[in-house]
Amino acid sequence: MIPLKDSNPTKRFPVVTVLFIALNILVFIYEVSLGEGQGEYFVGAYALVPARLFHSATALPGPFPVGVTLFTSMFLHGGLFHLAGNMLYLWIFGNNVEDAMGRFRFIVFYVLCGLVAAVSHAMTNTRSLVPMIGASGAISGVLGAYLLLYPQARVLTLFILGFFVRMIEIPAIVVLGFWFVLQFLNALVTQGGGGGVAWYAHIGGFLAGMMLIGLFKRSTVPFWGGRRYGVL
């Protein structure tokens, strides 16, 4: 299932969500402009390397204290499809979460979820020298918050099953619940987040978003809000 658009209108233009998307795109363009060799060095320097975080003597070198890469890694991406997929999810679900908590608190919330996600991944294999990059951990936090705030919002979803392809509207609780179960199952199968995807970062970020949303949302925004309508 690939979400395309939700029917959950916002009261204010999502300035911070758009800025995060723009920042991720600009960093990716810069990364690509460096060429293959310099681009790999750039990613290696700013990515999160678990071994560098926990065992600095055996880790890859970097220009900053290791803790900084917990933050910088969430603005790097490994390819165009990696970037596009993350930005699609951020655009669909981030605007409503930003609207529910306000711009400044959304910035803090997003970064905190990204940090928790990065640590969750690193803790699963503290000696790994494989760099972890991507905004998906922070965005997972946004998904967790959205699930608790707007479970009944309708999401236009591209459903693909073999040769069966169809666009259908599905409640957010189904879309996001299925997404979370998929992350959990993949994490179990790959034993510690292997296979090139940081599954535990997704899980950690999602759970962080669910736990933090109560502290960051406006008091006038209820949990499990009623169904809201917009134009799909």
N, C-alpha and C positions, 0 to 999 in steps of 0.2 A: 504494500500500500504506500503510495506516494502522495502526501498532502499537497494541494495546489493553492487552496484559498479557504479562509474561514468566513463565517457569516456573523462575525462578532464586531460590530462597529465601535470605534473609539471616539472619545469626546475631543481629544487634542491630537494634533499631528505628532507622530512618534519621532521627535527630533533625535533622541539618543540612539534609538534603534537604527535609524538611517545613518547616523555618524559611525556607529560600530560597523555597519555593513561597508560604508565607504572606507573606513580605516583598514579593514581586512582586505578589501580589493586593492587599495593603494600599496599595502605591504606586499601583496602577491605580485603586483606589477613590478615593483622594485626588485623583488626576488628573481623574477624571470629575466629582467633586464640585465642582471649580473652575469648571465651565461651559466653554463653547466658547472664549471669548476668553482667559481666564486659563489654561485648560488648554493652549492652544497656546503661550502664553508659557512656561509651566512646562516643557513638553516641549522647546521651543527652547532654553531656558536650560541644561537638564541633559543634552541629547542631545549626541552626538559630531558635530561639524561639521568635516569634513576641512579646509576652507579656514581655519577658525579655529585648527586645530592647526598648520598649516604656513604660513599666510599671514595672520597675525592682523590686519594692517592693512586687509584687504579683507573680513574675516569678520563674522558676526553677533556682537553683544555678548553677554556672559554674566557671571554674578555670581562665577564662580570661575576660577582659573587653568585654562587649557585642558586640562592633563593630567588634571584631576579628572573631566572628562566621559568619559574613557576608562572610568572606573569607574561613574559614575552612569548612563550610557546603558544599561548592561546590566540595569537594574531598571525601565525604562520600556517601555511597549507601546502600539501604535497602535490597538488595538481588542480587543474581547472574544475574537474568534477567534484573533487573534495571541497573546494571553495564554494561552488555553486550549490551543492546540497546543503551545506551548513547555512549559507546565507538565505536559502529558501525557507528553511525552518525558522530562522531568526526573524525574517520578515513576517511570516504568517502568524507566529505566536508571540513574538517580542513586543509588538505594538500594544497589545492588550495588557500585558504584564506591566509595561512601562506606564500605561494609562492608569493602572490600578494602584501604583505606588508613587508616581511622580518621577521626574527626570533624574534628580540627584540620587535619590535612593535606588533607582534602577541601576545606575552606574555602579554603586557600591555592591548591590545584590549580584549583578552580573559578574563582577570581578571575584567576589567571594565564592560564588559557585564554581568559577573556573579554577580557583586555587584549590578548593576541596577536591575537585575532579582530578587535578594534576597529582595531588598527594595520594589520592585513592589508587591511581594507576601506578605510581612509583612504589607504593607499599606492596604491590603484588609481586614485584621482582626487583628487589633493591640493588641487584648487581647487573642489571641489564644495561648494555651500552647502546641500545637502540633509541634514537631520539624520538620523543613524542611531541607532535605538533597538532594544532587544530583548535578551532573555536567550539567544537562539539561538546566539550565538557561544560563550558559556561552555558551554552545553549540548552543542554540537558537540564540545567537548573531552571531555565525559563519554562521548559516543558513541564517540569514537576509543579511549578507554581501555577501554570495555566490549568493543569488538571484539577487542582483544588479550587480554583476560582471559577472556571467556566466549563465544567464537564459536559454540559448539554449543548454547548455551541456546536453548530453544524460545520463540518469540514468537507469541502469538495475534495474527493480523493480519487486518484488514478489507481484502479484495482487491476492487477495483472496476475493471472493464473494460467500459465501455459499460453495457449492461443486466445484465451479469454481476456479481453481488455475492455474495461468500461469505467466511466467516471460516475461516481455515486457520492451522495451526501451521507456522512457517517458522524455520529456524535463524537465529540473530542475525547470522551472517556474511552471509547473503543479504539480510536486511532492511537492515542498516547499510551493506553494500557497495552495494546498489542506491541507498540514500539518498545516499551520497557521490558516486557516479557521476552522479546526477541534479544535484547541486549543481555539479559540475565542468562538465557539459554546459551547464547554464543560464548559468554564468559566461562560457563561451565565446560563447554565442549573444548574450548581452546586452552583451558587450564592456565589461568593467570594473565589473560589478555593478550595472548599471542595471536598469530595469524595476520599481523599488520594493522589491526584495529584495537584501540585502547578501550575495550569493552567496560572495564572497571572504572574508567574515567567517566563514561556515560552514566553508569549506575550511581557512582558517587555524586556526580553533579545533579542528577535527577533527585536523589534523596535529599541533598542539600537544599535544593529549591523548594521541596515540599516542607522542610523544616523551617526555612528562613522566611517564607512568604508571610507568615503570621506577624513577624516583626517588622516587615517592610511595607506591607500594603496599607492603604489608607483605612482608617477605622470605619468609614462609610461603605467600604467595599466588602460584601459578605463572602464567606466561603460557600462553595457549591451554589453559585448564583444561578438564578433561573435562566431559561433559554432566552437568548437575545437574537434579534433578527437583523439581517442586512441583505444586501443584494449580492448573490453569488455570480 
